[in-house]
Amino acid sequence: MPHGRHPPLSLSDPDARPTPGEVLCRLDEIPDGGALGLSYGSGVKRFKIVLFRRADALYAYVNECSHLTSPLELRPGQFLISEDGKVYCAAHGAGFRITDGACINDVCAGKPLVKVAVEVVDGAIVMAAE
Ligand code: FES
């Protein structure tokens, strides 16, 4: 690696990913229509997840924009969510549909968010096997 260059901070390092069966939080910790960001690991080994709740439905993604790998939120926990079910990256405005993570504007150039497999068990959000 050239002098003075650092490896990029990965927000989706598999070594920091919660293991299947691990409880992430409770569904009722996320307001209906809102989102919750969770971070695992430390230093350059991080795995960041964003959970979106719509009534009893839950959508989970790696919290890493497909444009330049920034986390989606402006400040921790402050996601830019539109009333029509889109989330916009605070860095440069890439837009994604919450229900499937699809990119909806030119900034992310067709690259979706990466889904994270979770399930709700007795009101708890649990990592599922991929
Ligand atoms: S890093 Fe998200 S829009 Fe650029």
py3Dmol code that shows the C-alpha trace and the ligand (Angstrom):
import py3Dmol

protein = """\
ATOM      1  CA  MET A   1       0.000   0.000   0.000  1.00  0.00           C
ATOM      2  CA  PRO A   2       1.426   3.428  -0.885  1.00  0.00           C
ATOM      3  CA  HIS A   3       2.706   5.502   2.020  1.00  0.00           C
ATOM      4  CA  GLY A   4       0.018   7.637   3.610  1.00  0.00           C
ATOM      5  CA  ARG A   5      -2.923   5.611   2.289  1.00  0.00           C
ATOM      6  CA  HIS A   6      -5.278   3.843   4.637  1.00  0.00           C
ATOM      7  CA  PRO A   7      -7.587   0.952   3.906  1.00  0.00           C
ATOM      8  CA  PRO A   8     -11.190   2.113   3.571  1.00  0.00           C
ATOM      9  CA  LEU A   9     -13.332   1.721   6.659  1.00  0.00           C
ATOM     10  CA  SER A  10     -15.683  -1.113   5.874  1.00  0.00           C
ATOM     11  CA  LEU A  11     -19.130  -0.973   7.370  1.00  0.00           C
ATOM     12  CA  SER A  12     -19.821  -4.532   6.359  1.00  0.00           C
ATOM     13  CA  ASP A  13     -16.841  -6.522   7.616  1.00  0.00           C
ATOM     14  CA  PRO A  14     -18.072 -10.122   7.908  1.00  0.00           C
ATOM     15  CA  ASP A  15     -15.894 -10.673  11.002  1.00  0.00           C
ATOM     16  CA  ALA A  16     -17.986  -8.121  12.899  1.00  0.00           C
ATOM     17  CA  ARG A  17     -21.353  -9.380  11.645  1.00  0.00           C
ATOM     18  CA  PRO A  18     -23.735 -10.625  14.377  1.00  0.00           C
ATOM     19  CA  THR A  19     -24.149 -14.389  14.274  1.00  0.00           C
ATOM     20  CA  PRO A  20     -27.426 -16.123  13.396  1.00  0.00           C
ATOM     21  CA  GLY A  21     -29.655 -16.270  16.458  1.00  0.00           C
ATOM     22  CA  GLU A  22     -28.199 -13.117  18.010  1.00  0.00           C
ATOM     23  CA  VAL A  23     -30.881 -10.692  19.219  1.00  0.00           C
ATOM     24  CA  LEU A  24     -30.400  -7.214  17.732  1.00  0.00           C
ATOM     25  CA  CYS A  25     -33.163  -5.356  19.577  1.00  0.00           C
ATOM     26  CA  ARG A  26     -36.910  -5.459  20.060  1.00  0.00           C
ATOM     27  CA  LEU A  27     -39.291  -4.488  17.249  1.00  0.00           C
ATOM     28  CA  ASP A  28     -41.055  -1.998  19.515  1.00  0.00           C
ATOM     29  CA  GLU A  29     -37.786  -0.077  19.983  1.00  0.00           C
ATOM     30  CA  ILE A  30     -38.258   1.176  16.408  1.00  0.00           C
ATOM     31  CA  PRO A  31     -41.097   3.670  15.926  1.00  0.00           C
ATOM     32  CA  ASP A  32     -43.592   2.802  13.203  1.00  0.00           C
ATOM     33  CA  GLY A  33     -42.312   4.537  10.052  1.00  0.00           C
ATOM     34  CA  GLY A  34     -38.884   5.054  11.591  1.00  0.00           C
ATOM     35  CA  ALA A  35     -35.454   3.475  11.506  1.00  0.00           C
ATOM     36  CA  LEU A  36     -32.781   2.292  13.890  1.00  0.00           C
ATOM     37  CA  GLY A  37     -29.067   2.049  13.166  1.00  0.00           C
ATOM     38  CA  LEU A  38     -26.953  -0.550  14.949  1.00  0.00           C
ATOM     39  CA  SER A  39     -23.188  -0.923  14.883  1.00  0.00           C
ATOM     40  CA  TYR A  40     -21.081  -3.974  15.694  1.00  0.00           C
ATOM     41  CA  GLY A  41     -17.337  -4.347  15.984  1.00  0.00           C
ATOM     42  CA  SER A  42     -14.814  -1.542  16.288  1.00  0.00           C
ATOM     43  CA  GLY A  43     -12.016   0.211  14.428  1.00  0.00           C
ATOM     44  CA  VAL A  44     -11.840  -0.854  10.796  1.00  0.00           C
ATOM     45  CA  LYS A  45     -13.818  -4.012  11.538  1.00  0.00           C
ATOM     46  CA  ARG A  46     -17.399  -2.814  11.657  1.00  0.00           C
ATOM     47  CA  PHE A  47     -20.739  -4.166  10.625  1.00  0.00           C
ATOM     48  CA  LYS A  48     -23.485  -1.549  10.553  1.00  0.00           C
ATOM     49  CA  ILE A  49     -27.142  -2.418  10.132  1.00  0.00           C
ATOM     50  CA  VAL A  50     -30.155  -0.202   9.538  1.00  0.00           C
ATOM     51  CA  LEU A  51     -33.610  -1.494  10.429  1.00  0.00           C
ATOM     52  CA  PHE A  52     -36.738   0.135   8.991  1.00  0.00           C
ATOM     53  CA  ARG A  53     -40.138  -0.567  10.508  1.00  0.00           C
ATOM     54  CA  ARG A  54     -43.463  -0.167   8.728  1.00  0.00           C
ATOM     55  CA  ALA A  55     -46.241  -1.364  11.092  1.00  0.00           C
ATOM     56  CA  ASP A  56     -45.354  -5.017  11.699  1.00  0.00           C
ATOM     57  CA  ALA A  57     -43.057  -5.232   8.664  1.00  0.00           C
ATOM     58  CA  LEU A  58     -39.303  -4.968   9.087  1.00  0.00           C
ATOM     59  CA  TYR A  59     -36.626  -4.294   6.446  1.00  0.00           C
ATOM     60  CA  ALA A  60     -32.937  -4.713   7.260  1.00  0.00           C
ATOM     61  CA  TYR A  61     -29.890  -3.605   5.271  1.00  0.00           C
ATOM     62  CA  VAL A  62     -26.197  -3.047   5.706  1.00  0.00           C
ATOM     63  CA  ASN A  63     -25.973   0.639   6.621  1.00  0.00           C
ATOM     64  CA  GLU A  64     -23.555   1.355   3.801  1.00  0.00           C
ATOM     65  CA  CYS A  65     -24.561   3.472   0.822  1.00  0.00           C
ATOM     66  CA  SER A  66     -23.905   1.801  -2.509  1.00  0.00           C
ATOM     67  CA  HIS A  67     -22.499   5.081  -3.879  1.00  0.00           C
ATOM     68  CA  LEU A  68     -19.320   5.624  -1.807  1.00  0.00           C
ATOM     69  CA  THR A  69     -19.899   3.314   1.200  1.00  0.00           C
ATOM     70  CA  SER A  70     -20.850   6.090   3.612  1.00  0.00           C
ATOM     71  CA  PRO A  71     -23.401   5.282   6.313  1.00  0.00           C
ATOM     72  CA  LEU A  72     -26.824   6.528   5.222  1.00  0.00           C
ATOM     73  CA  GLU A  73     -27.584   8.820   8.131  1.00  0.00           C
ATOM     74  CA  LEU A  74     -26.579  12.403   8.791  1.00  0.00           C
ATOM     75  CA  ARG A  75     -25.902  11.806  12.469  1.00  0.00           C
ATOM     76  CA  PRO A  76     -26.340   8.567  14.376  1.00  0.00           C
ATOM     77  CA  GLY A  77     -30.002   7.631  14.197  1.00  0.00           C
ATOM     78  CA  GLN A  78     -31.041  10.495  11.891  1.00  0.00           C
ATOM     79  CA  PHE A  79     -32.129   8.877   8.646  1.00  0.00           C
ATOM     80  CA  LEU A  80     -33.658  10.936   5.830  1.00  0.00           C
ATOM     81  CA  ILE A  81     -36.922   9.059   5.250  1.00  0.00           C
ATOM     82  CA  SER A  82     -39.611  10.339   2.898  1.00  0.00           C
ATOM     83  CA  GLU A  83     -43.318   9.837   3.451  1.00  0.00           C
ATOM     84  CA  ASP A  84     -43.503   7.695   0.322  1.00  0.00           C
ATOM     85  CA  GLY A  85     -41.150   5.047   1.718  1.00  0.00           C
ATOM     86  CA  LYS A  86     -37.714   6.060   0.474  1.00  0.00           C
ATOM     87  CA  VAL A  87     -34.488   6.684   2.376  1.00  0.00           C
ATOM     88  CA  TYR A  88     -31.911   9.154   1.109  1.00  0.00           C
ATOM     89  CA  CYS A  89     -28.203   9.008   1.875  1.00  0.00           C
ATOM     90  CA  ALA A  90     -27.137  12.155   3.720  1.00  0.00           C
ATOM     91  CA  ALA A  91     -23.792  12.320   1.906  1.00  0.00           C
ATOM     92  CA  HIS A  92     -24.840  12.939  -1.733  1.00  0.00           C
ATOM     93  CA  GLY A  93     -28.527  12.067  -1.944  1.00  0.00           C
ATOM     94  CA  ALA A  94     -28.618   8.513  -3.258  1.00  0.00           C
ATOM     95  CA  GLY A  95     -32.187   7.258  -2.838  1.00  0.00           C
ATOM     96  CA  PHE A  96     -33.374   3.764  -1.997  1.00  0.00           C
ATOM     97  CA  ARG A  97     -36.808   2.154  -1.690  1.00  0.00           C
ATOM     98  CA  ILE A  98     -37.174   0.904   1.870  1.00  0.00           C
ATOM     99  CA  THR A  99     -39.207  -2.192   1.014  1.00  0.00           C
ATOM    100  CA  ASP A 100     -36.554  -3.770  -1.214  1.00  0.00           C
ATOM    101  CA  GLY A 101     -33.440  -1.554  -1.049  1.00  0.00           C
ATOM    102  CA  ALA A 102     -33.622  -0.707  -4.762  1.00  0.00           C
ATOM    103  CA  CYS A 103     -31.751   2.376  -5.946  1.00  0.00           C
ATOM    104  CA  ILE A 104     -34.213   4.983  -7.217  1.00  0.00           C
ATOM    105  CA  ASN A 105     -32.021   7.764  -8.582  1.00  0.00           C
ATOM    106  CA  ASP A 106     -28.854   8.336 -10.600  1.00  0.00           C
ATOM    107  CA  VAL A 107     -26.550   8.809  -7.610  1.00  0.00           C
ATOM    108  CA  CYS A 108     -26.477   5.104  -6.733  1.00  0.00           C
ATOM    109  CA  ALA A 109     -26.530   4.111 -10.431  1.00  0.00           C
ATOM    110  CA  GLY A 110     -28.747   1.063 -10.028  1.00  0.00           C
ATOM    111  CA  LYS A 111     -26.838  -0.417  -7.100  1.00  0.00           C
ATOM    112  CA  PRO A 112     -29.192  -1.408  -4.258  1.00  0.00           C
ATOM    113  CA  LEU A 113     -28.638  -1.572  -0.542  1.00  0.00           C
ATOM    114  CA  VAL A 114     -27.412  -4.943   0.687  1.00  0.00           C
ATOM    115  CA  LYS A 115     -30.090  -6.874   2.565  1.00  0.00           C
ATOM    116  CA  VAL A 116     -29.461  -8.397   5.981  1.00  0.00           C
ATOM    117  CA  ALA A 117     -31.429 -11.511   6.909  1.00  0.00           C
ATOM    118  CA  VAL A 118     -33.352 -11.000  10.133  1.00  0.00           C
ATOM    119  CA  GLU A 119     -36.534 -12.397  11.611  1.00  0.00           C
ATOM    120  CA  VAL A 120     -38.898 -11.309  14.345  1.00  0.00           C
ATOM    121  CA  VAL A 121     -39.287 -13.898  17.108  1.00  0.00           C
ATOM    122  CA  ASP A 122     -41.656 -13.082  19.959  1.00  0.00           C
ATOM    123  CA  GLY A 123     -41.155  -9.363  19.341  1.00  0.00           C
ATOM    124  CA  ALA A 124     -37.357  -9.603  19.194  1.00  0.00           C
ATOM    125  CA  ILE A 125     -35.383  -8.908  16.004  1.00  0.00           C
ATOM    126  CA  VAL A 126     -32.965 -11.785  15.526  1.00  0.00           C
ATOM    127  CA  MET A 127     -30.202 -12.379  12.993  1.00  0.00           C
ATOM    128  CA  ALA A 128     -31.171 -15.138  10.584  1.00  0.00           C
ATOM    129  CA  ALA A 129     -28.943 -17.392   8.526  1.00  0.00           C
ATOM    130  CA  GLU A 130     -28.173 -15.897   5.091  1.00  0.00           C
TER     131      GLU A 130
END
"""
ligand_1 = """\
4
FES
S -22.090 7.997 -0.219
Fe -24.250 7.940 -0.239
S -24.811 9.272 -1.793
Fe -22.670 9.291 -1.845
"""
view = py3Dmol.view(width=600, height=400)
view.addModel(protein, "pdb")
view.setStyle({"model": 0}, {"cartoon": {"style": "trace"}})
view.addModel(ligand_1, "xyz")
view.setStyle({"model": 1}, {"stick": {}})
view.zoomTo()
view.show()
